[in-house]
Amino acid sequence: MWADSLLVIERAHLLRFMVWGGASLLLGATLFLALRARREHSSFLSWFALMTASWGAVDLGLALWAMSTLALRDLAGATRLDRFLWLNIGLDAGYVMVGFTLLVVGWRLARRAGAMGAGIAIIVQGAALTGLDLALAMQISR
């Protein structure tokens, strides 16, 4: 793969990452503010909204930072990107498992709706990030 092709693919990935982060931030913040405005208390929805907005803010910030540092890569740089990407895919799968653990503990052991909401939000974020990163990995490996 040529360096300019890799740059285009990487830029498109970061744009998708920014869209996901921005949408998560917007959705989570809107849901949280709507709950507060209606003076409704739902521990499940509040924690889901907070986790979604928090992950969205982090995702958006990371994507903006990475976009500002984009440059053409040589073979060593492309190899580092590939290895970093597979590390992230492993971490993303770990996020899903952490979310699943929170969901199960909140449901079966503690009967905590907040833990369940946070767990589901983490599962959604981890699954989405896994999908985004796997899509980039497949494009790079062609």
N, C-alpha and C positions, 0 to 999 in steps of 0.2 A: 504494500500500500504506500502511496506517495504521501509526503508530509502535508501537502495542501489538502488532500482528500481526508486525511485523519483530522486535520484542523476543522474542516467543515462538519465532519461527523461529531467531533467533540463539542463544537459550538451548538449544534442542533440538540445534542443530549443536554447540555446545560440550559438551553432554552426550555426544553420539556421539564427539567428539574425546577426551573424558576416558576413555570406555570403551575406545577404541582404544589410547590411551596406557597406561592401566592394564593392559590385556591384554598389550600388547607388553612392558612392564616385567616383569610376572609371568612370562610365557613365557620371555623371555630370561634372567632371573635364575634361574628354575627349571632351565632347560637347563644353564646354566653351572655351577650348584651340583651338579647331578646328575653332570655330567662330572667335577667335582673329587671328589665323594664316591666315585665308582667308580674313581677314579685312572686314568681313561682320558684319553689325549691325542689329541684330534682338532683340529688347527689350524682346519679348515674350520668345525666346529661351535662351537668356542670363539669364533671371531671373529663368526660369525653370532649367537651368543647375546649377546656383548658389544655388538654394534651394535644388536641388537633391544632390549635392555634400556636402552641409552643413549638411543636415539631415543624409546623409551616414556617414560622419565623426563622428557626435554625436552618431549615432547608433553603429558604430564600436567601438568607445571609451567606451561606456557603456557596450557593450558585453564583451570586453576584461577585463574591471574592474570586472564585475560580474563573469567571468570565473575564475579570480584569487582568488575570495573569496568563491568559491564553497566548500561546506562541507556537510556531512551527516546532515539531519535535524531530530529533534524529532517531536512529535506531535505539539507542540507550533510553531516550525519553519515552519512546513508544513502548518499550519493554517495561519501564517503570509504571506507565499508565496502566498497562495490562495487569500487572501484578497488584497494583493498588486497587484496580477495579474488582479483581477476584477477592481481595481482602474485604472490600466493601460488601460484596455479595454475601460472604460468610457472616459479616456483622449484621447485615439486613435480615438474614435468616435467624440470627440470634435475637434480634428485636422481636420477631414474630413469636419466638419461643418465650421470651420474657413477658410479652403481652398475654400469651396463652396462660402462663403461670399466674399472672395477676388475675386473669379472668377466673381460673379454677379456684384459686385461693379465696377470692372475693365471693364466689358463688357457693362453694362447698364448705369452706372452713370458717370464714369470718362473717358471712352474710353481709358483706359491704358492697353496696351498689356503686359507690365511688370507685372502688378498686376494679369492679367489673367494667365500668365506663372507661376508665383509663386503660385497662387491658385491651378492650376492643379498639380503642383509638391507636394504641401501639401496634396491634396486629395489622390494622389497615395501613398505617404508615410503613411498617416493615415490609409488607407485601407489595405495596406500590413502589418502594425504593428498590426492592429486589427485581421487580419487573423492569423498571427503568434501567437499572444497571445491567441486567441480563440482555436487554435489547442492545445496549452499547457494546457489550462483550461479543455478541453475535455479529454485529457490524464490523468490529475490529478483526475478528477471526476470519473473515472472508478473504 
